[in-house]
Amino acid sequence: QVQLVESGGGLVQAGGSLRLSCASSRSIFSINVMGWYRQAPGKQRELVARITRGGSTNYADSVKDRFIISRDNAKNTVCLQINNLKPEDTAVYYCNALVGYNPTDYWGQGTQVTVSS
């Protein structure tokens, strides 16, 4: 079992930055992949960025060059640095952990990011 708690969302103007954090109750060394997803009103949840246990990363095309995912192993935390925010980035951002040999998904409760134009 893994509990994930997100923080760092808020209301920002376009062009601004935010740093989202996801704290894991379990050592992230034991987690296969950690990622950030987002869901805008009326849309499906989509992958934003993810990072593997080995440190490999990948990003959605829409956020490349603006979002950076990183991990702090000592704090069991994964962060998402979001730069040059756009109104279309407005969504609830969810932390995800993929755990185990028969992978199981765990989700945080989400944190709201709202970008005003």
Secondary structure, DSSP 8 states (H G I E B T S, - for coil): ---EEEE--EEEETT--EEEEEEESS-GGGEEEEEEEEE-TTS--EEEEEEETT--EEE-TTTTTTEEEEEEGGGTEEEEEE-S--GGG-EEEEEEEEETTTTEEEE---EEEEEE-
